Amino acid sequence: QVQLVESGGGLVQAGGSLRLSCARSGSFFRSNSMGWYRQAPGKQRELVASVTSGGIINYADSVKGRFIISRDNVKNTVYLQMESLKADDTGVYYCYSATFSDGAYRPNYWGQGTQVTVSS
């Protein structure tokens, strides 16, 4: 059984930085991706960033230039370095792991979520 454990959330002032980590354990398929969705009250769930096992990276337009996702395949861990944080970045960040099927990466495991709060 795959487990995802994420950490790194917290309270930070606007303009500050945080780094999220997501460690994956258990079996997995070679073709996979990992990343984060975020959820804020009253807002739609948003895919923040993702990275595939082959190194392909995608970012939401709202975080481009501010967030960097990286992946350590040896440690089975992904990191999300978040800089120049804004109040709109506030939300619960959920790490996910996905496998490729039918032409897309489809999340099938989720972390417990970590709260990111950016004060303005």
Secondary structure in CASP SS format (residue, H / E / C, confidence):
PFRMAT SS
TARGET T0000
AUTHOR 0000-0000-0000
METHOD secondary structure of the structure
MODEL  1
Q C 1.00
V C 1.00
Q E 1.00
L E 1.00
V E 1.00
E E 1.00
S E 1.00
G C 1.00
G C 1.00
G E 1.00
L E 1.00
V E 1.00
Q E 1.00
A C 1.00
G C 1.00
G C 1.00
S C 1.00
L E 1.00
R E 1.00
L E 1.00
S E 1.00
C E 1.00
A E 1.00
R E 1.00
S E 1.00
G C 1.00
S C 1.00
F C 1.00
F C 1.00
R C 1.00
S C 1.00
N E 1.00
S E 1.00
M E 1.00
G E 1.00
W E 1.00
Y E 1.00
R E 1.00
Q E 1.00
A C 1.00
P C 1.00
G C 1.00
K C 1.00
Q C 1.00
R C 1.00
E E 1.00
L E 1.00
V E 1.00
A E 1.00
S E 1.00
V E 1.00
T E 1.00
S C 1.00
G C 1.00
G C 1.00
I C 1.00
I E 1.00
N E 1.00
Y E 1.00
A C 1.00
D C 1.00
S C 1.00
V C 1.00
K C 1.00
G C 1.00
R C 1.00
F E 1.00
I E 1.00
I E 1.00
S E 1.00
R E 1.00
D E 1.00
N C 1.00
V C 1.00
K C 1.00
N C 1.00
T E 1.00
V E 1.00
Y E 1.00
L E 1.00
Q E 1.00
M E 1.00
E C 1.00
S C 1.00
L C 1.00
K C 1.00
A H 1.00
D H 1.00
D H 1.00
T C 1.00
G E 1.00
V E 1.00
Y E 1.00
Y E 1.00
C E 1.00
Y E 1.00
S E 1.00
A E 1.00
T E 1.00
F E 1.00
S E 1.00
D C 1.00
G C 1.00
A E 1.00
Y E 1.00
R E 1.00
P E 1.00
N E 1.00
Y E 1.00
W E 1.00
G C 1.00
Q C 1.00
G C 1.00
T E 1.00
Q E 1.00
V E 1.00
T E 1.00
V E 1.00
S E 1.00
S C 1.00
END
